[in-house]
Amino acid sequence: MSGVWVFSNGVARLVSNPRAENSDGGKEGCSSGGAVTAGVGGKRKVLVFRPCNQVIRSYAELEARLRSVGWTRYPQEQPGTLQFHRGHSSNHLITLPRDFRNLKPMHLLDISMKNRDYFEVRDLN
């Protein structure tokens, strides 16, 4: 049983090929404009640093903002990923794909949920 579980209107369903259901016809998660990703139903999402209302467009920007709120790069990364942690006494860990174009809405939500006062995910439309 492979695929992605999609939750919509209180109903969960298993989608075997989520990219085929992307309504804009593009490859999900890939965009030349930075952290703009296609979500469920083709809605475009962006990660915003709330204190200065800045859309995050690169890992350099993201890492600088994460450092400013107490996150550091995790030294023992898995291949193909970037990881950030809150400190040695915390069990919070953010794991992201190494290629910024492969960020998905779940990665953006992970960042925003662990930093509610600093980041938010917005619809681009």
C-alpha positions in Angstrom: 0.0 0.0 0.0 2.0 3.0 -1.3 0.9 6.5 -1.8 -0.1 9.6 0.1 -3.0 10.1 2.5 -4.9 13.2 1.6 -7.3 14.8 4.1 -10.1 16.9 2.6 -13.3 18.0 4.2 -12.9 15.6 7.1 -12.4 12.6 4.7 -9.1 10.7 4.3 -8.3 8.9 1.1 -5.2 7.2 -0.2 -3.8 8.7 -3.5 -1.4 6.4 -5.3 0.0 9.2 -7.6 -0.4 12.6 -5.9 1.4 14.4 -8.7 -1.2 13.2 -11.2 -3.9 15.0 -9.1 -2.0 18.3 -9.1 -4.5 20.6 -10.8 -1.9 23.0 -12.3 -0.2 20.2 -14.3 3.2 21.1 -12.9 5.6 19.0 -10.8 4.5 19.3 -7.2 6.9 21.2 -5.0 9.1 22.6 -7.9 9.1 26.2 -8.6 11.8 28.6 -9.9 10.5 31.3 -7.5 11.7 29.8 -4.2 9.6 28.2 -1.5 6.4 28.4 -3.5 4.9 24.9 -3.5 1.8 23.3 -4.9 -0.4 22.0 -2.1 -3.5 19.7 -2.1 -5.8 20.8 -4.9 -3.1 22.9 -6.6 -3.2 25.8 -4.1 0.1 27.6 -4.0 1.9 28.0 -0.6 4.7 30.3 0.6 6.6 30.4 3.9 6.7 33.8 5.5 8.9 35.2 8.3 6.3 37.1 10.2 8.3 39.8 12.0 9.3 41.5 8.7 6.7 39.9 6.4 9.5 38.3 4.3 8.8 35.4 1.9 11.6 32.8 2.3 13.1 32.1 -1.2 16.3 30.2 -0.4 18.0 28.0 2.2 20.4 30.9 3.0 17.4 33.1 4.0 15.7 30.3 5.9 18.9 29.3 7.8 19.5 32.9 8.7 16.0 33.3 10.0 16.1 30.0 11.9 19.4 30.9 13.5 17.9 34.2 14.7 15.2 32.4 16.6 17.5 29.8 18.2 17.8 26.9 15.7 21.2 25.5 14.6 22.3 23.2 11.9 22.3 19.5 13.0 25.8 18.2 12.6 24.9 14.5 11.8 22.6 14.9 8.8 21.2 12.1 6.8 22.2 12.0 3.1 20.0 14.2 0.9 18.6 16.2 3.9 19.3 19.3 5.9 18.4 19.2 9.6 18.1 21.9 12.2 17.7 21.5 16.0 16.8 23.8 18.8 19.6 22.8 21.1 21.0 19.7 22.9 18.3 19.8 25.6 15.4 19.9 23.0 14.0 17.0 21.0 12.7 19.4 18.2 14.2 18.6 14.8 13.3 20.0 11.4 14.3 17.8 8.5 14.2 19.3 5.0 15.2 18.0 1.5 18.7 19.2 0.5 17.3 20.8 -2.8 15.2 23.8 -1.9 13.0 23.2 -5.0 11.8 20.0 -3.4 10.2 21.6 -0.4 6.6 20.5 0.1 3.7 22.0 2.1 4.4 19.5 4.9 7.9 20.9 5.3 6.6 24.5 5.4 4.0 23.5 7.9 6.6 21.7 10.1 8.7 24.9 10.2 5.7 27.1 11.0 4.3 24.7 13.7 7.6 24.6 15.5 7.9 28.4 15.3 4.4 29.7 15.5 5.4 33.2 16.5 7.9 33.6 13.7 6.8 31.7 10.6 3.5 31.1 8.8 2.4 29.4 5.7 0.2 31.5 3.4 -1.8 30.8 0.2 -0.3 32.6 -2.7 -3.6 33.1 -4.4 
